[in-house]
Amino acid sequence: MKTIMIVTRNMLAGGAERVIAQLANYFVSKNYNCYLVTLYKDEVFYSINTNVKICQISSGSKSRLFDKLNRYMQLRKIVKQKKPDVILSMPEEIGIYVLLFLTFIKIPIYVSERNNPWVMPYKKITRILRKIVYPFAEGIVFQTQKAQSFFPNKIKDKSIVITNPIDINRIPFQCKKERKKRIVAAGRLELQKNFMLLIDAFNDFQKENEEYSLVIYGEGTLRKQLQTKIDELGLQKKIFLPGKEEKLLEIINDSAMFVLSSDYEGLPNVLIEAMCMGMPVIATDCPSGGPRELINNNINGILVPVNNKKKLVEAMIRLTDNDLAKKMGDNAYNIRKIYEKQDVFEKWENFLFKKKDTLNE
């Protein structure tokens, strides 16, 4: 029986974490031995098959440097004990340090880039390390061709573009009843998602559209700042931050529109899912190209420039036109047919275990 070890930071709510959960569940369903190693002890938000062996690393060090060193040395020890056939690490910063600390361990290591490589990682030293260690990876998985194009040919030649796995069976069908005058967004409450922009845009939007509300689902370090902004604008009865929601898709399905306001993204799961439900969608035209690979502008959704409040407000106003919103939602719903036929899991399996020449497919 082949063994795969997936290494990540934690399994809190997030796009990369959801993909990891789906991949781990897929591999055990195919009779692989699967270890899921998290470098930090946190709750596991997504459902994980009981056959997946979860290892969570803890460290008592108060020094940030020694804490990181301790965690990766523990990882090295686990790898030596379990002797996996393949190691997969994501997101990109974790992959960089996995490659660094597992040097000279003769196990193929794969890294998955989940974001905009022009922006991430933030730290200059980590970007330098990426240039040094990526050539030692067995392979790299990208979400978009735009992200892949950032790298030199020696990286491209051993990489593949694989879209996110989407469990189409858990996504509700298109809402047929009248949509509620509610705008929704979802994601980690962090700078990348730029929910401050969305709150500012909604403030302008609601002055002429008083019956609408805005609900932003998710948790993160900016909760307090976002709530303070809402309070300062006097919009406590119109903008809500309900936190994480396990049954998010069922809750938002009858909303007027879904808005993604991020400064940068890979291929956003939640945007794919909103479109698969036939929701009218607006997304920022992120430089890594994720939303653009999903949205044909003004056909099945609206793309707006990054961090442009005026254009975002205009797009939100456009989708108050019920006929236009329905047309775009119907067109967005067509993406469901693509994901019903996807073989994403098989592509991951073939690439990681070299079952066939996936690079030239």
N, C-alpha and C positions, 0 to 999 in steps of 0.2 A: 504494500500500500504506500503510495507516494504521500509525502508530507509537505504542506505549505505553511509558512509562518507569516502572518500579516502583522506589521508593526506600525503603531500610530500613537498619537499623543494621549487621546482619551476617546471615550465613546459617548460623549454628550451629543445633544441634538445638533445636526449640521449636515451639509451635503456630502462631504467626504466620508463622514461617519456612517451615513446611510448606505453609501456605496460599499463600504467595508463590510457592514452587516449583511448586505445582500450577497456579496462575494463569498463571505465565510459560509453562509447558509447554502449557497450553491455548491461549494466544494465538498462539504460533508454529504450533501445529497448525491454527489457523484462518487462517494466512497473514498474521498481523500481524507487523510488525517490533517486536521486544521488547528493550528494554534493562533490565537489572537492575543498579542502582547500590547498592553497599553503602558506608556512610560509614566503615567500618573493614575492614581486611584480616584476615580470619579464614578458617578452612577452610569450605568449602561442604559441609554435612552431607548435604543431600538431592540426589537425582538431578535434574540440570537438562539439558534438551534442548540439544544443541550449537548449535542455531540461536539460542538466547538469548544475547545479547551482554552479558557480565558486566563491569562496571567497578567496581573496588575502589579507594577513595580512601585515601591515606596522608597523614600529617602528621608533621613532625619537631619540632613545637613542644612545649616542656616545660610551658608554661603551659596550664592547662585551658581558660581563657577563649579564648586565642588559638588553641588546638588546635581547639576547636569552630568558631570563626570561620573558620579556615583550611579546614576540611573543607566547610563549607557554601558558602564562596566557590568552592571547587573544583567543588562540585555545580552552582552557578550557571553556571560556565564550561561544564561538560559539557552542561547543558540548552541553552545558547545554541548550542553546536556541533551537537548532535543534532537539535534542533528537534522534539521529540515532539509528537504531536497531543493527548496526554493524559498527565498525571502522576498516579500513584497512590502514596501513601505510607502506611506503617504500620510499627510500631504508633503509638499516638496521640501520644506525645511527639515522635517523628520528624516526624509530620505537622504538628505545631504549628510546628516550626522550619523545615520546608520552606515552609510558607505565609509565614512571616516573612521568610525570606531570598530567596524568589523573588517578592517583591512587585514589581509592575509588569512582570513577564514575562507576556505575554498568552497564556498556555497554561492550559487548565482543570486545576485541581488538586483531586484527590479525596483524602480522608483516611478511613482505616478505624480505628474504635475497637475495640480488642481486649480491653478489660478493664472493670473497675468504675469508671465516671466519678466516683463519690463518693469514691474513694480515689486513683485515678491521674489525672494525674501526682502524685507525692509532693510536689514542691516548690511552694510557694505562688506563686512568680513564674511558674512554667510554667502553673499553673491560671489565673492572671490573663491570661497571653498567649493561652491557649485562648479565653477570652471575647472577646479583641480580634480574633484572626485567623480563627476559625471562620466568621464571617459572609462572609469572602472566599473560602472554599472553594466550588468548583463543586458539590460534593455530599459527603455523609458516609455511610459504610456502618457499620451497627451489627450486632452478632451477635444481640442480644436486644431485645425490645420494652421490657424494664425499663431497659436502658441508654439507649435512645432517649428514654425518658420523662424523663430527667434534664435534658434540654436545652429551651430555650425554643422556641416555635413557629417562629421564623424559621430555626432550625436543623432542626427536625423536618420542616418543609415541603420541604426539599431533601435529605432523607435517605431511606434505605431500610434495612430489616432483611433481611439475607441470612445464612442459616446457613452453617456451614463446609462447604466441598467435601470430600467423603469418597470416596476411591477404593475403592468397595465390592469391586472385584475383587481387591484385595490383602489383604482381611481374611479370615482363616480362617473356615470354618464352625464351628458350635457343636461343642464337644468332647463326644463321646458316651461316652468311657471314664470311669472313676472319676477324680475330681479329686484332685490332690495336696493335702496339707495345707499349703498355701503361700499366704500372703497377699501380694498384689503392689500396688505403687504405682509411678508414673512421673511425672517432671517435673524441671524445673530445681531444683537443690538451693539454693533461695533462700527468704527469709523468707515470701514469699507462699504457698508450698506447705505451710508449717507441718508439715514432716516431724518436727519435735521432738514435736509433739502425737501423731503416729502412733506414734512410738517409745515414748513414755510410755504410750499406750493399749495397745500390744502387750505392754509389760512387765506390765501388770495382767492382760491377757487370757491370756498364756501360763502364768500361775501355775496355772490350772485346765485349760489346753489345751497341755500340754507338747510334744505331737507337732507343733505348727505352727511354721513359720518365716515370716519377713517379708523380702521382697526389694524394695528401692527402687531403681529404675533412673533414671539421669540424672547430670548433672554440674553443678557450680556452686560458688559461693564458700563455701558452708557445709559442704562435704564434711568438712573437718577437725573442725568442731564436732560434726557428727552422729556421726562415728566415735568421737570422745571420749565422747559421751553413751552410745553403745552399749557402749564399753569400761567405763565407770563402772558400768553396769547389769549387767555380766558376761554380755552377750548376744552375744558375738562369734560363737558357733556357731549362733545363731538369727536374727540380723538381718544382712543383707548389702547392700552398696552396690557393685554390679558396674559402675557407670558407664553410659555410653550403649550402646544396643544397636540396631543397624540392623534386625534381625529380631525386634524386641520382641514383636510380636503372636503369632508362631509359638511363642515361648518361654513366654509367659504364658497361653496358651489353656487349658491344663489345670489352672490354679490354682484354689484354693478360692473366692477372692473378690478383687475389685479395690476398693481404697479411695482416694478422693480427699479429702484433708484440708485443702484450701486455705482461706485466710482470705477470698479473693476470686478470682473467675474471670470470664472472658467465657463462651464456650461451649466447654468443654474437649474438644478432639479425642480425647484418649486415653480419656475417659469414653464418648464416642459409640462409639469402636471396641470398647471392652470390652463394651458392650451389644450391638453388632452381632455379637459372637462368642457371645452368650448367657451371659456371665459374670454371676454374682451381684455386684451392685455396692452400695457405700456411698459417699455423697458428702455433704460439708457443704453446708448450704443457704445458699449464698453470696448476699449482698445484691443483686448484679447480676442474679440470677435464672437464670443459665445452667444449673446442674444441675436446678433446678426445672422448666425447660422440657423436660427430657429424662426426669426421673424422676417417676412417679406414686407417691407415697410408700406403701410397703408393698405395692405391686402389682408393679412391675418393678424395684424397688430400694428402698434405705432412705436417707432424708434425715435428717441429724442437725444440731443447731445448730452454728454456727461456734465453734471453739475450746472444745468441750465434751467433755472426756476421758471422763466418765462415760457419756454417751450414745453415744459412739463405741465404747467397750468393750462396752456392751450390744448394740449393733448387730452387732458382730463375733461375739459369743457367739450371737446369734440365727441367724446364717448358718452356724453349725456343725451346725445341724439340716439334714440332707441333703435331706429332703423339701421344706422351706421354701426352701432354697437353689436346688434344681432348679426349683421353681415360679417363683421370681423370675427365675432365669436364662432360663427359657423365655419368660416375659413380656417380658424385656428384649430377647430375640432378635427380637421382632416389629418393633423399630425398624429392623431391616435392610431390611424391605420399603419403608419410607419413603425410605431413602437409595438404594435401587436405582432409584427413580423420580425422583430429584431432578434439577432443571435449574439447579443452582446456578451453574455456569459461564456459562450463557446469561444468567442474571440479572445477573451481573457485567458481561458484555459489553454487554447492552442498557442498563444504567445508565450505564456509563462512556462509551459512544459514542452514547447517546441514540437507540438504534434504535427504541424505542417507549416509551410512557408507563409506565415501570416503577413510578413513584411511586404510581400509582393502581390497580395490579393487585390 
